[in-house]
Amino acid sequence: MLCYRWKNLLLILCLLFSSVLSAVAGEVRGRVSWVYDGDTVKVEGVGKVRLIGIDTPEKKASERDKTFRRAGVAPQQLRPGAKRATDYLIRNAKGKIVTLTFDRDKTDRYGRTLAYLTLPDGRMLNRELLREGLACVYRRFDFRWKDDFIQTEAAAQSAGRGLWGKK
């Protein structure tokens, strides 16, 4: 009986140590409980999370539309593009346990956590939205994956996917 308690205690300590190491390494895991829009989700235990390095169109017309027009996105693609990006997150992330990895800045000016989200199958959600043509690279700030994201966006644009389609 005493041995059983020590084993349980050791198991609990190992799990705690593992969690601490993940946090120190800049990773956190949590379940996506809500999708606000194409680039913002709610993760249990974390709160509102903005995907680093990407931008998706807004549900309603706004000044931010200019950014997408400069990137070559046709105006008629913006509202449908916002819905497709949101639907993509709902299908691929909602209810799933994701790994959040952080960059230099951990929060934005609105208090949202900034993160790269990795799905259980190992795909980075931020990059997948770009690959599908559902997002543009957010070029205003530097971030670790910027060059990779720009190449991924260019491939989607060349292929006419998502925002760059003829639809």
N, C-alpha and C positions, 0 to 999 in steps of 0.2 A: 504494500500500500504506500509506504514512504517512497519507494522507488518510482511508482506511478506519478506521485505528486511532483517529484523532481523532474521527471520527463516532461510533464505538462508545463512546469515552470520554465524549463529549458526551451521548450517549443515556443512559448509566449515571448521569452526574451529574444529568441532568434527572429521571430516575426517583427518585433519592435525594432530590433537592430536593422533589419532589412528595410523597414519603412523609413528609418532615419537616414540610412545610406541613400535611398532613392531621393529623398528630399534634399539632401546635401548635394547630390549629383545633379540637381535641377530637374527632377522628374516627380510628377504626382499622378496618381491614378484616380479616376472617378467615373461615375455613370452620367452620361448626357441625359438630363431629365427634361430639357426644353430646348426648342429651336426658336430663336427670336427672328432671325432672318438668315440670309445666305452666308454671313460671316461671323455670326454671334450666337453662342449657345449658352445654356446653363449646365454646369457640371456640379453634381452633388458634392458637398464638402469644399467647394471652391467658390461657386457663385457664377456671375456673368463672365464669360470668356470670349474675347475677341481673337479671331485667328490672325496670327502675325503674317504680314507680308502680302496679304491679298485684300481685294476690295470687290464687293459685289454690288450691283445696282440696288437702289432703294425701291421700296414698294410704290412710293409716290414720287412724282417729279420733284427735283430739288436742284440746288446749285451744284451738287456733286455730279450731276449728269454730264457736266462739261468735261470732267476727267475722262469719262468713258468715250465721249465724242472725240477727244484728242487722241485716244488710243485706237480710234478707227471703228468704234462700235456704232452701228446705225441707231438713230434715236428710237425707231420702232422696235428695237430689240431690248430696250432697257426694262420696261415693266414685265414683259414675259420672262426676261432673263432673271429678274429678281425672284419671280415665282419658281422658276426651274432650279435656281441655286438653293432656295429654301427647301423645296421638295427633295432635292438631292441629300441635303443634310438630314432631313427627317427619315428618309429611306435608309441611309447609310450609317448614321451616327446615333439617332435617338434611341435610348434604352441600352446602348452599348457602353461597356467600360473602355475608356480611352486613356491613353497616357499623354499627359501634358508635359511638354518640354519647353523651357523658357530660354529667352535670349537676354540681351543686355538689359532692356527695360522690362520689368515684370507687370507694370500696370500702365494704362493710358490716362489721359487727362480726365476721363469720365469715371475713373476708378475700376474699369474692367481689367481683369487679368489678361495679359497678352501671352499667347502660347501657340506652339505647333501641336496639333492633335494627331496622335497616331492611333489608328484603328486596331482592333484585336488581331487582324490579319497582317499587320505590319505596314500598311499603306499610310502615308501622311495625308491627312484630310486636306490640309491647305494646298498641297501640290495636286491632289486629285481634282479639286475644284478648278484649278488652272488647266489641267490636262483635258478636262471635259469642256473647257471653254466657258465655264460658268462664272469665272472671276478674272480680274486683271491684277497685275502685280501692283502693289502699293509702293510706289517708287519714292515717296517723300522722305522716308527714313531708311537708314542702312540696317540690315539684318543679315544674319548668318547665311541664309539660303537664297539671297537675292539673285545672284547670277544663275543659279539653277532654276529659280522661279521664272526669270526672264526668258530663258531658253524653253521652258515648258509652255509658257504663254505663247511664244512665237510659233511653236509647233502646232498648237491648237488653232492659232490664227491662220497659219498656212493651210491647215486641213479644213478650215471653214467650220469648225465645231462651235456649238453653243452661241455665244454672243456674236461671233463672226460668221454665223451661218446666213443663209439667204432667206430664212423663214420670216 
